[in-house]
Amino acid sequence: MTRVLTLFAMAMLTACAEFPDVDAVTSDYARNADFPEFISLDAFDSGPIARAPDLSGAADRIARLRSRAANLRGPILTTADRRRINRGISS
């Protein structure tokens, strides 16, 4: 029963909270502006506009990506690093 009363009291306290005045934030220009025009739904029935993709820099980008991929395929550790790691493991 006390849990219910506690929950009820907490709910009542939240009702006393002050909320910021939203109207004070609205500028005079926005407050005095006309309502926007409504557009008929028929204007949206034309479907998407087809555009050709821009491939002007595609060849350069492909070359850069292939170069990065080739660098990633190489060895990660140098032979000196590999020897040092193997010495640390064996000792």
C-alpha positions as CSV (number, residue, x, y, z in Angstrom):
1,M,0.0,0.0,0.0
2,T,2.8,2.4,0.8
3,R,4.4,1.7,-2.6
4,V,1.2,2.7,-4.3
5,L,1.0,5.9,-2.2
6,T,4.6,6.7,-3.0
7,L,4.1,6.2,-6.7
8,F,1.0,8.3,-6.6
9,A,2.8,11.1,-4.8
10,M,5.7,11.1,-7.2
11,A,3.2,11.2,-10.1
12,M,1.5,14.2,-8.6
13,L,4.8,16.0,-8.1
14,T,5.6,15.7,-11.8
15,A,2.4,17.5,-12.6
16,C,3.7,20.5,-10.7
17,A,6.7,20.9,-12.9
18,E,7.1,24.1,-14.9
19,F,7.7,23.8,-18.6
20,P,9.4,26.4,-20.7
21,D,7.2,28.9,-22.6
22,V,7.5,27.7,-26.1
23,D,5.8,30.8,-27.5
24,A,8.6,33.0,-26.1
25,V,11.1,31.3,-28.4
26,T,9.1,31.8,-31.6
27,S,10.3,34.9,-33.5
28,D,8.0,37.7,-34.5
29,Y,8.6,36.8,-38.2
30,A,7.5,33.2,-37.7
31,R,4.5,34.3,-35.5
32,N,3.3,36.7,-38.2
33,A,4.0,34.5,-41.2
34,D,1.3,33.2,-43.5
35,F,0.4,29.5,-43.6
36,P,2.2,27.6,-46.3
37,E,0.4,26.7,-49.5
38,F,-0.9,23.1,-49.7
39,I,0.3,21.1,-52.7
40,S,-2.0,18.6,-54.4
41,L,-1.0,15.0,-54.1
42,D,-1.1,14.7,-57.9
43,A,2.2,16.6,-58.0
44,F,3.9,13.6,-56.3
45,D,2.6,11.0,-58.7
46,S,5.2,11.7,-61.4
47,G,7.7,9.4,-59.8
48,P,11.4,9.9,-59.1
49,I,13.6,11.8,-61.5
50,A,16.2,9.6,-63.2
51,R,19.7,11.1,-63.2
52,A,22.8,9.6,-64.7
53,P,25.5,8.9,-62.1
54,D,28.5,11.1,-62.0
55,L,31.5,8.9,-63.0
56,S,34.0,11.7,-63.6
57,G,36.3,10.7,-60.7
58,A,35.5,6.9,-60.7
59,A,38.7,5.7,-62.4
60,D,40.9,7.7,-60.0
61,R,39.0,6.4,-57.0
62,I,39.2,2.8,-58.2
63,A,43.0,3.1,-58.7
64,R,43.4,4.5,-55.2
65,L,41.3,1.8,-53.7
66,R,43.2,-0.9,-55.5
67,S,46.5,0.6,-54.3
68,R,45.2,0.6,-50.7
69,A,44.1,-3.0,-51.0
70,A,47.5,-4.0,-52.4
71,N,49.2,-2.4,-49.4
72,L,46.9,-4.3,-47.0
73,R,47.8,-7.6,-48.6
74,G,51.5,-7.1,-47.7
75,P,53.2,-8.5,-44.6
76,I,52.2,-6.8,-41.4
77,L,55.3,-7.5,-39.4
78,T,58.8,-6.9,-40.6
79,T,61.3,-9.8,-40.2
80,A,63.0,-7.9,-37.3
81,D,59.7,-7.6,-35.5
82,R,58.9,-11.2,-36.0
83,R,62.3,-12.3,-34.6
84,R,61.9,-10.1,-31.6
85,I,58.4,-11.5,-30.9
86,N,59.6,-15.1,-31.3
87,R,62.5,-14.4,-28.9
88,G,60.1,-13.0,-26.4
89,I,57.8,-16.0,-26.7
90,S,60.6,-18.6,-26.4
91,S,62.3,-17.0,-23.3
